[in-house]
Amino acid sequence: MSALRNENPAYQAVTVMKVDWSEHSGSDIAQEHAVRRRSTLVMLSGGEEVGRVIGSTSRDDIEALFKAAI
């Protein structure tokens, strides 16, 4: 994610929040966004989900999330 943000200035406008699954798996926000396992990336825009990647570290998958958000 950092490399993508560094390479494309448009992606720097996207706020990235990292949540530790071990500590917050039962939290309200995890429940609200139906995050049921580790390695889940959820992209929101205007408070609405615009994309999700589960268990993938593929650059293409992650970049698709950024593109959906901008």
C-alpha positions in Angstrom: 0.0 0.0 0.0 2.8 2.4 0.9 4.5 1.8 -2.5 1.3 2.5 -4.4 0.6 5.6 -2.4 4.2 6.9 -3.0 3.9 6.2 -6.8 0.6 7.9 -7.4 -0.1 11.2 -5.8 -3.9 10.7 -6.2 -3.8 7.7 -3.8 -2.3 10.0 -1.1 -5.7 11.6 -0.7 -7.0 8.2 0.5 -6.9 7.8 4.3 -5.5 4.4 5.3 -6.3 3.0 8.7 -4.7 -0.2 10.0 -6.6 -2.2 12.6 -4.8 -5.0 14.5 -7.1 -8.1 14.1 -5.8 -9.7 17.3 -6.9 -6.7 19.3 -10.0 -5.6 17.5 -11.6 -8.6 15.9 -14.7 -8.3 18.1 -14.9 -4.5 17.8 -18.0 -2.6 16.6 -16.2 -1.5 13.4 -15.2 -5.0 12.5 -18.8 -6.2 13.0 -20.2 -3.2 11.2 -18.1 -3.9 8.1 -18.4 -7.7 8.3 -14.7 -8.2 8.7 -14.5 -11.9 9.7 -10.9 -12.7 9.2 -7.3 -11.4 9.1 -5.9 -9.8 6.0 -9.1 -8.1 5.0 -8.9 -4.7 3.2 -12.1 -2.7 3.0 -12.2 0.5 0.9 -14.8 3.1 1.8 -15.8 6.2 0.0 -18.3 8.6 1.4 -18.9 6.0 4.2 -20.0 3.3 1.7 -18.0 0.2 0.8 -16.6 0.4 -2.7 -14.4 -2.6 -2.6 -12.9 -5.4 -0.5 -9.9 -7.8 -0.8 -9.6 -10.8 1.5 -6.4 -12.6 1.9 -4.6 -11.1 -1.1 -1.4 -9.1 -1.2 -1.7 -8.7 -5.0 -0.6 -5.3 -6.1 -3.3 -5.3 -8.8 -6.0 -6.2 -6.2 -4.9 -3.5 -3.8 -4.6 -0.9 -6.6 -8.2 -1.7 -7.7 -9.3 -0.6 -4.2 -7.5 2.7 -4.5 -9.0 3.3 -7.9 -12.5 2.6 -6.6 -12.0 5.2 -3.9 -10.9 8.1 -6.0 
